[in-house]
Amino acid sequence: MTVIAVLAEPPRPGLVLSDLAATSPLSEAAAADLYAAMLKDICIAVERSGGDLLVNYRPDDELPEEFVGDTSAEAEIRALVADALGGTEDVRFEPQVGSTFAARAGNTVTHLLEEEAVHSAAVVRPVVPQLGRTHIDSAAMKLRSTPVVLGPSTEGRVHFAGFREPIDFTDAYDTPEVQTLAERADEADLGLDYIPMLPVVETGADLATLVPMLRSRVASERVVPEHTTTFVFDRGLRVEETDGVLELVVD
């Protein structure tokens, strides 16, 4: 069984997807709403897969002071997960530990593999709404025979990183992530495999890549991430060509 750790932050304006708000028609508040929608879809995908869901939340004492609110980060994330899954009885919640994303991911994976002796552990961020049950189960199958499995994304990023053995996680998510992680696996003499490339959503260009995909899948009556797709249609997001340039617009 693979434990899928979703490293999540409370969806507060300015804290999450700030680059998206700066490079798209979305406000910081709207970007935070999109983050919440994608977090719900990731949790649904993991819950429907053969993996075990671990929500690794960033606690209040690890947040910049200006983003600490009246509601705790844990309570806010628990409420979102409960809304997505209809409850949290089968969901494990743990605080993140570490000063950087690489440190937080490494601490989680290393603890699961070495202290809890799970077969394999994976890290995902709630910015890849098209990551579905079949992708997760495919990665778990690959991890039975390969120590490291990565899910590449655009611009050298990763949407999934699974491990059967730890690597040196110090700065392991340095750009380009997929190359750096692969080099760390090689340094540890660990075999590496991949699952299909999927877009992550961190910038306006990323969202412009995702929106036509979702609209295409809706038109063809294919499976879509429910909450993210609802956000796209409710906000009237679409991509249009203006003077030969594709632009993300809001109706």
C-alpha positions, 0 to 999 in steps of 0.5 A: 500500500502506498501512502499518498501525502498531500502537502497542503496549505490553508487556502488563504488569499496571498498565501497560496497561488500568489504567482497565479494571481499575479499572472492571470485575471484571477484575484488573490481571493479567486486563486485561493478558491481555485486552490481549495477546489483542487485540494478537494479533487486531489483528496477525492482521487486519492480516496478512490485509489488504492492508496492511503490518504495522508493530509500533511497540513502546514500549521499556523506556527509555520505560516507567515504572521500575516496569514494566521487567521482566527481559524486554525490551518488544521481546522480549515483544511479538515473542513475542506477535506470533510466537504470533499469526502463526506467526512474525515474518519478514514483520513489521517492528518499530520502537521508538516515539519521543515523550513522548505518544501523539500524539507517538509516532503523529505521529513514526511517520506523518510518518517513513513518509510523508516519509522512506520515501515510503509511499503512506499510513500508519495508526495503530491501538491494540491495543484494538479487537478487532473491527477486521477485514481488511475494515475495513482494506482499506476504509480503504486504498481510501478513502486512495487518494482522501482524505488522511485517514481516521478510524475513530470510536468511542464517546465521541469516540474513534478506533479508526483514523487513516489519513493520506496526508499529515501533519497537525500532530500536537501534541496531536492526540489530545486529547479528543474525538479524532475531532473534534480530528483532524478539525480538524487535517485541516481546518487542513491543507486535507486532505479527510476520510472515515470507516470504520464506528464500532467499539468500543474497549476501555479501560474497564468500560463499553467491555467491557460493550459488546463482550461481548454483541457477541462472544457474539451473533456466536458464537451466529450463527456469524459471524466473531469475533476469535479470541483476544479471544473466547476470553478472554471465554468462558474468563473467563466474561464476560457482561452481565446486567441487575440492577434495570434496570441492565446489569452486566458479570459474571464467572461 
